[in-house]
Amino acid sequence: MIKAVRGTRDLLPPDTALWNFVESTVRDVFRVYDFHEIRTPIFESTELFSRAVGEETDIVSKEMFTWEDRGRAESDKGQSLTLRPEATAGIVRAYIEHKLGDRGLNKLYCVGPMFRRERPQKGRYRQFYQIDAEVIGPPSSGSESPARDAEILELLATLLERLGIENWTLELNSVGCPNDRAAYNEALRKALEPVVGQMCTDCQRRAVTNPLRVFDCKVAADQPIIEKLPRISQFLDEPCRRHFEQVQEILKSVGVEFQLNDRLVRGLDYYSRTAFEFTHGALGAQNAILGGGRYDGLSESLGGPAAPGIGFAIGEDRLVLALKQSAEAVQRKPDVYIAPLGAGMDREAARIARELRRKEIVAALGDETFRLKKSFETATKLGARFILIVGENEVKAGAFALKNLENGEQVSVPRGDLAQRILAGQHS
C-alpha cells in the first residue's frame, strides 16, 4: 500500500470543516481591514529565497526543497527552482515585477501551502499551510509609519478573538535598522567568543555566520549563556527607539495587551525594527501561533524600489491546534435527508433536492433501494435534522412526510412549503 510521504498528511472531513471555518473567518476579518488576496506561484527561482531570506538561515541552508530544472536537451542550461518555504519573498517579488507601488499602499494576503524539510513534530509538517499578510508600499504612502505596525497587531488580536482563541500572549521587540544590527552583531560576537565552545553545534556555527540567530536556540543547556548576552534594545538608534515607542503607544490606546521581549528576534534576514510573536500555551514548548515583523529594506535587496513593509505568517496547522472548537461543532450537517421509497422515486427525490438546494438548504440524497429503517439509520448517522419521505403516494398527493429527528415530530407538508418549513426548523 502506498502511503503519504513522511512529513505530509491528508486533511479529511470533518477536520476540513475546521480549516474552512478558520479560512472563512480570516477572509472576513481581512475584508474589514481592507486587505486583498494575492496568489503567487508554488515554486520560484532559488535566488529569490537566498537573497531575501538569507544564505546563512536554516531555511536556505538546510530546509528548502530545491531542484535543477533542465530543458530536454542535455546542453540546455538549467534553472534552480525551489518550492516556496515562506510567502513574503514571493509577494515582494510580485510587488516589484508588477509595479504595485504605483497604486500606493498595498495591503495583501495569501493562504496556501509552503514547504520545508523540517523534522516532523506536533503541528509542523514538511508541507504546511500558512496565512500570510503584508502591508507594503513606497515611503510616500505611509508604509513605514508605526501606525501600520500597530494596525497589523490589532488586526491579529481581532482575528484570534473571532476564532475563539483565548489566553494568547503578544510578545514585542524591535530589532532595529541595519546599522543597529551591525553594531549589535559585533557586540554579540565578542560576548560569544569565550563561551561559544560550551554551546550546541548550531550555535557555534551561528556565532560565526550570524550571531543574532543564537537567540533562536531552544537547547536548554545553552539558555543560561544566552540570558547573559547583550540585548538589541541597548543598540537602537533614536529613530528606531521612537518608532518602537509609538507602536506601543497606539497598541495601548486601542487596548491590545503586549509584553516586551528583548530576546525575540525573527529567523529571517529581511526583518528590521518591529518584531512580534503571538504565543499560546496549548501548543507546548514550541508555542508560537504566528509571528512577523517589519522589513523596510527587502524590496531594495531584490532590485526593487524603496518599499517599507510589515507582515506576518500564521502556521495554519498550529492555529487549528489552538482552537477550542471541534471539527464536529463547526461542520454544517445536512438540514434534511431525502429518503426515496420505491421504484422510480430516485428521480422524484432528485427534483425535490434540486429545489431545496436552490434555497441554500443542505440536502443529503438517499437511494430508492434502501428500506425505510436503513434510511432513518443513515439520516441519523449523518446528523440530519429532518428526514423527508418521498414515495409514490406522497408524490401523487403533492405533500410529503417531514420528520424532525431531534424531537420526533412528524407532519405532512405541501411541496411548495417544504423549504420554508425546513428553514424555520433550523432556527427553532
Helices and strands as residue ranges (DSSP letters): H 15-32, E 36-37, E 43-45, H 46-52, H 58-58, I 59-63, E 66-69, E 79-83, H 88-97, G 100-103, E 106-115, E 127-136, G 139-141, H 146-162, E 169-174, H 178-192, G 196-198, H 201-209, G 211-216, G 220-222, H 223-227, G 232-235, H 238-254, E 259-260, E 272-279, G 281-283, E 288-294, H 298-301, E 309-315, H 316-321, H 327-330, E 336-341, H 345-357, E 363-365, H 372-382, E 386-391, H 392-397, E 399-404, E 410-414, G 415-417, H 418-426
